[in-house]
C-alpha cells in the first residue's frame, strides 16, 4: 500500500522501497534549497498501521544536526501529514550587519511544525 514514490506540494520526494512487517524504509529528498536537508537523499525509517503512517529521518551538516518526523493518514490516494523538524543549530547573523555564523538554537527557535500532502507519482 505504501511502496512507491510520493511528491508533496513543494516537489519534495518520498520514496518508500519497503513496507513489510508494518515498517517503512526508503529515502526523502527535499525540493527546498533553503532546507537543512537540501542536496541529498536521506534515509527514511518508520511504521505503518492500517492507513496510519509515521516516518522520520535525520542529518548532520555544516548547518547543524536535525531530525524530521512526519505522521499522517492515507486519504483518497493522498498521504496527509503533519511534520516536526528539530534543529540543533542554524547559520545566521547574530545581529544586524554581522556576518553569518553557526549558532546553537534555543529551544523556542529549534522546532518547526507544518503540514504536507503527498501524492503518489510512481507505484
trRosetta pair geometry for C-beta under 8 A, 3 or more apart (Angstrom, degrees):
i j d omega theta_ij theta_ji phi_ij phi_ji
1 19 6.7 -127 54 126 68 159
1 48 7.8 -164 77 142 115 155
1 74 7.2 -90 158 -39 115 175
2 16 4.9 -71 138 126 93 164
2 19 4.0 141 56 -98 112 148
2 24 6.2 -81 136 -109 155 100
2 48 5.9 -157 -47 -47 147 164
2 53 6.6 133 -109 -103 133 139
2 74 7.9 -123 -91 -67 79 136
3 16 5.2 -131 -115 104 38 99
3 17 6.8 43 -136 -147 93 14
3 18 7.2 27 -96 -88 104 13
3 19 5.2 -124 -48 -1 81 115
3 123 7.3 46 106 176 86 62
4 15 7.6 -108 129 -143 29 59
4 16 6.3 12 43 53 45 94
4 120 5.2 24 114 -147 142 109
4 121 7.8 166 155 54 105 50
4 122 5.5 -177 -169 96 90 59
4 123 4.6 -66 -104 -148 125 27
5 13 6.1 -16 -168 -165 102 103
5 14 7.2 154 -157 83 51 49
5 15 4.8 -16 -103 -103 79 81
5 16 7.9 -173 -80 22 33 65
5 120 7.1 109 79 -157 49 63
5 121 5.2 -53 102 63 99 91
5 122 4.0 26 38 49 110 104
6 13 7.2 144 78 -157 49 52
6 14 4.4 -15 63 64 103 100
6 15 7.6 -173 23 -77 68 35
6 16 7.2 33 -2 -6 109 101
6 79 5.8 1 -155 21 152 136
6 118 3.9 39 161 167 121 122
6 119 6.6 161 -154 76 77 22
6 120 5.4 -46 -97 -93 75 51
6 121 6.8 141 -122 7 21 83
7 11 6.2 -18 -170 -142 111 34
7 12 6.9 153 -153 76 62 40
7 13 5.5 -23 -98 -98 76 68
7 14 7.7 -170 -76 23 29 72
7 118 6.5 149 70 -150 21 75
7 119 6.1 -28 61 60 76 76
7 121 4.9 36 -3 -25 113 132
8 11 7.2 -49 69 21 67 17
8 12 4.9 1 36 55 110 93
8 14 7.5 68 -32 -9 95 104
8 116 4.3 -23 -142 -179 139 117
8 117 6.3 129 -144 73 77 42
8 118 4.9 -49 -79 -87 72 70
8 119 7.9 134 -103 11 28 68
9 116 6.6 -153 18 -151 93 75
9 117 5.8 56 -36 54 106 89
10 30 7.9 -9 104 -165 127 76
10 31 5.2 -180 129 65 88 118
10 32 6.0 -7 156 -56 143 97
10 116 7.6 -65 7 -128 103 113
11 31 3.5 93 90 -90 97 173
12 28 7.0 15 168 -176 108 90
12 29 6.6 -171 -158 95 70 51
12 30 4.6 -26 -116 -131 115 47
12 31 4.6 -127 -65 3 57 88
12 32 6.8 -25 -66 -8 111 87
12 116 7.6 -40 55 -152 125 150
13 28 7.1 167 90 -153 55 47
13 29 4.8 3 55 55 99 94
13 31 7.3 94 -15 -47 78 97
13 121 7.9 -67 -124 35 95 135
14 26 6.7 76 174 106 71 137
14 27 7.8 179 -151 92 43 46
14 28 5.3 -10 -104 -105 70 83
14 44 6.9 62 -149 -62 89 167
14 55 7.6 116 -151 77 129 153
14 79 7.9 -77 61 72 147 155
14 118 5.9 -26 29 -131 127 150
15 26 4.8 -162 100 -178 61 118
15 27 5.0 5 54 54 104 85
15 28 7.6 -169 22 -77 69 37
15 29 7.9 24 -3 3 105 98
15 41 7.9 -22 31 -145 122 124
16 19 5.9 37 158 -58 125 102
16 24 5.8 -62 -132 -156 114 92
16 25 7.2 105 -156 71 67 40
16 26 4.2 -102 -110 -41 35 150
16 44 7.4 -77 -96 87 68 137
17 25 5.9 -58 63 102 88 86
17 26 4.7 148 4 -101 79 79
17 27 7.6 42 -17 -2 113 82
18 23 7.1 -2 119 97 100 95
18 24 7.5 145 87 -158 67 29
18 25 4.2 6 55 50 107 110
18 26 7.0 -174 27 -56 66 77
19 23 7.1 -177 -154 81 35 49
19 24 5.9 4 -110 -102 74 62
19 25 7.8 -151 -67 26 41 70
19 48 6.4 -6 -159 26 103 140
20 23 6.6 -9 78 48 54 91
22 47 5.7 17 146 -160 88 84
22 48 5.7 -143 -158 65 63 63
22 49 6.2 30 -150 -81 121 64
23 45 7.5 -31 -175 -164 100 75
23 46 7.1 145 -167 85 57 44
23 47 5.9 -40 -109 -104 50 59
23 48 7.6 -154 -66 17 4 80
24 44 6.5 -52 130 131 102 104
24 45 6.7 132 85 -173 76 29
24 46 3.6 -9 54 65 121 94
24 47 6.4 -109 5 -39 94 11
24 48 5.8 93 -49 -26 104 101
24 53 6.5 74 -53 -158 146 105
24 54 7.8 -175 20 77 135 45
24 55 4.9 -78 96 -89 143 113
25 43 7.8 -24 -161 -171 78 89
25 44 6.7 146 -159 87 31 75
25 45 6.1 5 -103 -107 67 62
25 46 8.0 -170 -62 31 38 67
26 43 7.9 157 94 -156 29 52
26 44 4.7 -13 69 56 74 118
26 55 7.9 -16 45 -152 101 150
27 41 4.1 5 -179 179 135 112
27 42 6.5 142 -156 68 75 35
27 43 6.2 -47 -101 -102 70 37
27 44 5.8 -175 -96 0 12 99
28 37 7.2 -19 110 169 108 144
28 41 7.0 146 67 -157 32 64
28 42 5.3 -26 60 60 87 90
28 44 5.1 98 -24 -62 97 118
28 55 8.0 150 -51 125 125 126
28 57 5.4 -151 29 6 126 158
28 68 7.8 -107 92 75 162 135
29 40 7.3 -128 -117 120 89 25
29 41 4.8 -44 -70 -96 102 69
29 42 7.5 153 -80 12 51 71
30 35 4.5 -62 133 64 163 156
30 37 4.6 105 -7 92 131 108
30 38 5.6 -79 78 -84 117 58
32 35 4.2 87 88 -23 106 112
32 38 6.4 -106 92 -78 59 106
33 38 5.4 76 -143 -130 33 153
34 38 7.2 107 33 -35 12 142
35 38 4.7 132 66 -41 82 89
36 59 6.7 172 133 79 93 122
36 61 6.0 178 -175 44 86 135
36 63 5.0 -129 -121 81 101 134
36 64 7.0 -49 -140 59 143 82
36 66 4.9 92 98 10 145 153
36 85 7.9 147 40 179 116 134
36 87 6.1 136 -4 -113 161 127
37 40 7.7 -112 177 59 62 76
37 42 5.9 -72 -153 -14 108 140
37 57 7.6 76 -125 104 135 120
37 59 5.6 144 -108 12 73 149
37 66 7.2 -109 -56 86 86 130
37 68 6.9 -31 -52 -14 144 137
40 59 7.7 143 69 -125 118 137
42 57 4.4 111 123 167 118 135
42 58 7.3 -170 -178 62 133 24
42 59 5.4 -82 -109 -64 136 111
43 57 6.1 166 83 -128 47 104
44 55 5.0 19 -179 174 108 125
44 56 7.3 151 -150 72 66 27
44 57 4.9 -55 -94 -63 61 114
45 55 6.7 164 86 -151 27 78
45 56 6.3 -29 66 61 76 76
45 57 7.3 131 17 -82 70 65
46 53 6.5 55 136 178 136 82
46 54 5.0 -165 -161 101 110 56
46 55 3.0 -84 -39 -96 147 65
46 56 6.1 134 -81 7 91 65
46 70 7.8 -42 -96 64 151 87
47 53 7.4 -178 94 -149 48 51
47 54 5.5 8 53 55 81 95
47 55 7.9 180 21 -75 43 60
48 52 6.6 162 -156 89 61 55
48 53 4.4 -14 -104 -103 93 79
48 54 7.6 179 -79 23 51 59
49 52 5.0 -9 64 62 82 107
51 73 5.5 43 131 -160 98 78
51 74 4.3 -116 -159 47 93 95
51 75 7.5 92 165 -61 134 59
52 71 7.9 -5 -174 -173 90 83
52 72 7.6 175 -151 97 54 34
52 73 5.9 -30 -100 -98 57 72
53 70 7.8 -1 114 113 95 96
53 71 7.3 177 94 -149 54 44
53 72 5.7 -15 62 65 91 76
53 73 7.4 162 19 -90 81 23
53 74 7.0 71 -10 -36 118 92
53 79 6.9 -34 47 -147 141 113
53 81 7.9 -58 81 -94 102 104
54 69 7.1 -1 -172 -176 95 93
54 70 6.9 172 -150 91 49 56
54 71 4.6 -4 -105 -105 89 79
54 72 7.8 148 -83 18 50 57
55 69 7.6 179 94 -150 36 54
55 70 5.4 -5 59 57 78 100
56 67 6.4 10 -178 -180 112 98
56 68 6.4 175 -149 91 65 53
56 69 4.3 -14 -101 -103 103 74
56 70 7.2 -179 -79 20 51 66
57 67 7.4 180 95 -150 35 61
57 68 5.7 -3 58 56 77 95
58 65 7.2 10 -180 -176 109 84
58 66 6.5 -177 -149 96 72 47
58 67 4.1 -24 -97 -100 102 76
58 68 7.3 176 -83 17 50 63
59 65 7.5 -177 95 -146 45 50
59 66 5.9 -6 57 59 81 87
60 64 7.6 -87 -145 148 60 28
60 65 4.9 -18 -104 -99 78 79
61 64 6.9 -3 63 46 72 32
61 66 7.8 -23 21 16 101 104
62 91 7.4 11 124 -49 89 136
62 102 7.5 -125 159 -78 67 132
63 66 8.0 -2 98 -21 101 122
63 87 7.7 -30 129 -164 102 127
63 89 6.5 -173 157 98 55 93
63 90 6.2 5 -179 -135 101 40
63 91 5.0 -91 -121 -11 86 103
63 102 6.8 -171 -141 -114 40 101
64 87 5.8 87 94 179 128 91
64 88 4.6 -157 174 71 117 88
64 89 2.9 179 -89 53 138 94
64 90 6.4 -56 6 -56 139 34
64 91 7.9 -170 -16 -34 98 75
64 102 6.6 157 -56 -158 94 111
64 105 7.9 78 177 -6 175 105
65 87 7.4 160 89 -154 46 54
65 88 4.3 35 56 9 88 133
65 89 7.1 73 24 15 63 93
66 85 6.1 9 -178 -176 115 96
66 86 6.6 173 -150 88 67 48
66 87 4.2 -15 -100 -103 107 75
66 88 6.8 -133 -68 6 58 76
67 85 7.2 173 88 -149 43 54
67 86 5.4 -2 55 54 89 94
68 83 6.1 0 -173 -174 97 116
68 84 7.1 169 -150 87 52 48
68 85 4.7 -17 -99 -99 83 83
69 83 6.6 162 83 -151 46 67
69 84 5.1 -5 55 55 96 92
69 85 8.0 177 19 -79 63 41
70 81 4.5 -2 -172 -173 104 141
70 82 7.3 157 -152 78 57 38
70 83 4.6 -25 -96 -95 74 94
70 116 7.2 -50 -127 47 122 117
71 81 6.4 139 70 -151 31 82
71 82 5.7 -19 62 59 85 88
71 83 7.7 161 18 -87 63 46
72 79 5.6 88 109 173 141 78
72 80 5.1 -178 -162 90 115 49
72 81 3.3 -76 -52 -92 136 65
72 82 6.6 158 -77 12 82 60
73 79 7.6 175 88 -150 32 52
73 80 5.5 -10 60 58 80 98
74 77 7.7 8 -177 -109 90 10
74 78 7.4 162 -154 81 54 36
74 79 5.7 -27 -98 -97 68 67
74 80 7.9 165 -98 17 17 76
75 78 5.8 -27 73 64 71 85
75 80 5.5 -4 27 -2 116 121
77 119 7.1 35 131 -140 92 81
77 120 6.7 -94 -180 18 88 108
78 117 5.4 -6 177 -172 125 101
78 118 6.7 151 -168 75 69 49
78 119 5.5 -37 -112 -90 83 74
79 117 7.1 148 77 -163 54 50
79 118 4.0 -13 60 60 110 105
79 119 7.6 -164 21 -71 79 28
79 120 7.9 96 -14 -48 104 77
80 115 7.4 -5 -176 -174 78 109
80 117 5.6 -13 -106 -109 63 81
81 115 6.5 164 91 -155 53 63
81 116 5.1 -10 65 62 104 82
81 117 7.4 174 23 -87 75 33
81 118 6.8 34 -2 -5 118 104
82 113 6.8 10 176 -175 94 102
82 114 7.5 -176 -153 99 61 28
82 115 5.2 -36 -101 -98 61 79
83 113 6.6 178 91 -146 51 59
83 114 6.0 -12 57 62 92 70
83 115 7.2 155 12 -102 78 26
83 116 6.1 20 -10 5 124 108
84 111 6.4 -18 -168 -163 99 99
84 112 7.1 156 -155 82 50 49
84 113 4.9 -18 -99 -96 71 90
85 111 7.2 157 82 -152 50 49
85 112 4.8 -4 55 56 97 99
85 113 7.7 -175 19 -76 65 43
86 110 5.7 30 -159 143 74 96
86 111 5.1 -15 -101 -98 77 78
87 90 6.2 67 126 -63 136 88
87 105 6.2 62 97 15 87 149
87 110 5.7 -150 64 -159 61 68
87 111 8.0 179 20 -78 68 33
87 112 7.8 22 -1 1 106 103
88 104 6.7 -48 161 -135 75 74
88 105 6.7 160 156 29 23 97
88 110 7.0 26 -99 -142 22 119
89 102 5.3 26 164 -177 134 94
89 103 6.2 162 -156 81 86 35
89 104 5.4 -53 -97 -98 86 41
89 105 6.1 179 -111 -13 26 88
90 102 7.4 175 92 -144 24 58
90 103 6.2 -22 63 59 70 85
90 105 5.7 63 -1 -63 100 115
90 109 7.8 -85 4 138 137 114
91 100 5.1 58 162 161 86 119
91 101 6.8 -133 -145 121 71 13
91 102 5.2 -36 -91 -86 77 63
91 103 7.6 134 -108 12 28 75
92 100 5.6 -71 -151 -136 12 95
92 101 7.7 -41 66 51 37 49
92 103 6.4 -64 49 24 85 121
93 96 7.0 74 128 -98 136 22
93 97 7.5 135 -174 50 140 23
93 98 4.9 141 -165 73 93 82
93 99 6.8 -159 -111 126 88 12
93 100 5.1 -67 -62 -85 63 61
93 101 7.6 80 -114 13 34 73
94 98 5.3 -41 51 87 81 151
94 101 6.4 -13 -30 42 104 111
94 103 6.4 139 -86 -76 91 142
95 98 4.8 70 57 -2 76 127
98 101 7.7 -48 139 -3 110 106
105 109 4.7 -125 -168 92 106 97
105 110 4.2 146 107 -81 123 82
106 109 5.6 67 60 24 75 98
106 110 6.8 -138 96 -26 30 101
107 110 5.4 -58 -134 24 31 120
107 111 7.2 7 -179 -7 64 105
120 123 6.8 43 169 -80 128 56
